[in-house]
């Protein structure tokens, strides 16, 4: 199956492509999508590229009731020479399978999934925008489809890849955002699903995000669910701090998502010789460092925004301005480097990009 | 709107009704469903009863990605006199709105929802099975439908009610089940979504359930996510213990679902004069009571099974047989009473049932 060309039904009504200057995040979709079905008897089968169209699902389909869904997010870029590049897609499909394990969803063949993505991108390559800050966002996802109201793993699933030409995820771009430490709501806890990319984690985050937004903050800084002391993530990103020269990020503990951008940032920083540590980071340590003038930078990392510097941090009634509210040197350097590699403008010394023919 | 008769499109292909003796749980659905849409501009609108049919949703619909869904479960019964009874449906729609609040989904008018249910049941009343142990299971649910890949609350939703004639939820019926205490996985934590009826909680539970089932246990006993000491729920039910004459159930703490059956059981037990306490119950206390011969009963409570006695409890390598593995007197009494009231065979002194015309 790995060498095969998947069945392809071309859309008869091609859409008009949007003006790159007006692109938002995740609102416009391309002409085609990849789909593949799973049944207990046949396993994963019927891979095909078909016109982007509504899914028809029984109202009792389990994904509507019991949240047994997983997803991924990655991006494709076109280089100045017209080459199409994917950034570490193997890591995304590896993680999708780890999410599958946690959610009791049958594993995909990662090579088949990657080949599916290549062929879909190849069909849709004219949809990849080239303007500054734009890219083609890729959303592979799996939903449970069995029409059954008992609480159990579904016996049928659908794997789908859709594509969306996007502008910057945050209107602020690489400009610093204001975040508030969340004391009431919890995103995930050890033993839960925090390290899987599944809908429930995001659903759980909406309320805190709404409360923070009402107070003028664009993101929430999540603390651990057990002691409410240790920093986990910021919004839907991993988070890094530069404290007195050391760059620290919360260690993977079962409730933190193992971000591909997080891993790329760690590799880059080590390569450049920065002292980098993955360890527990308490909010008390961060605030104390800020008070002593030792909190040099804070930034989030994720596929959608790549790097999102933190300019303001609200905690226990106080607002702290980090690095005078401007983007720090490290944040800028990792952003420029990762985006440069993604767009083929910098040498890919780590072998992170894959070219789509 | 409350007095209105909702638009009704009758199905032109009525299904054959299943043989009551072969009914399983939640696998067969009736001829019609109720649907109502929400958009930010119009609010909830277009309530209607339509033929049961697949939902058509954009592949980017947020419910497939970010888990912003809520649901309820309740049952309808036909009495010997042919009256159709609902059991405390007002409590379900109250809870649906509490779940909506937690998940950032716009509230429903509870009276409209109840009227929708009445009219749908009225259309489908011939689908209510009458054999022992059977009923018509009702599944109201809300899904987020906006086609958007940003993590935010959706701006559009669909509220749907589907109906399923069901047999007993557990093949064991009122017979005792074997359960295992879960030490690794966590269902929910304070600050999370454990007290909302949303998909993510159920998705998080599947893995532990799979592990327990592989060892021959039919359910998992969930401990709190913070200290892993205190009992929260059993499977997808609330749980009660009778220890040395006192009946205890874990107090509502933000991570435990506020069960309608739990509340009914509490009211009945108090009415009958049993000493009943809602408090923290540790697994250590339960095991100690068992060792001292003071653990008289354990049972789960939920809409699907009503009452599910626990016959065996596995914890830290030991299997404990509760009440010699047979259904206890209290479990039997609350089961018979609640089912008797639900079916109109016992006097409804609490005013729990509502008749559908």
Interface residues (C-beta under 8 A of the other chain):
Chain A: X25 X26 X27 X29 X33 X52 X53 X54 X55 X56 X57 X58 X59 X60 X61 X63 X64 X65 X66 X67 X68 X69 X71 X73 X102 X103 X104 X137 X139 X141 X143 X147 X148 X149 X150 X151 X152 X153 X160 X162 X164 X169 X184 X185 X186 X187 X188 X189 X190 X191 X192 X193 X198 X199 X200 X201 X202 X203 X204 X205 X206 X207 X209 X210 X225 X226 X235 X236
Chain B: X25 X26 X27 X29 X33 X52 X53 X54 X55 X56 X57 X58 X59 X60 X61 X63 X64 X65 X66 X67 X68 X69 X71 X73 X102 X103 X104 X137 X139 X141 X143 X147 X148 X149 X150 X151 X152 X153 X160 X162 X164 X169 X184 X185 X186 X187 X188 X189 X190 X191 X192 X193 X198 X199 X200 X201 X202 X203 X204 X205 X206 X207 X209 X210 X225 X226 X235 X236
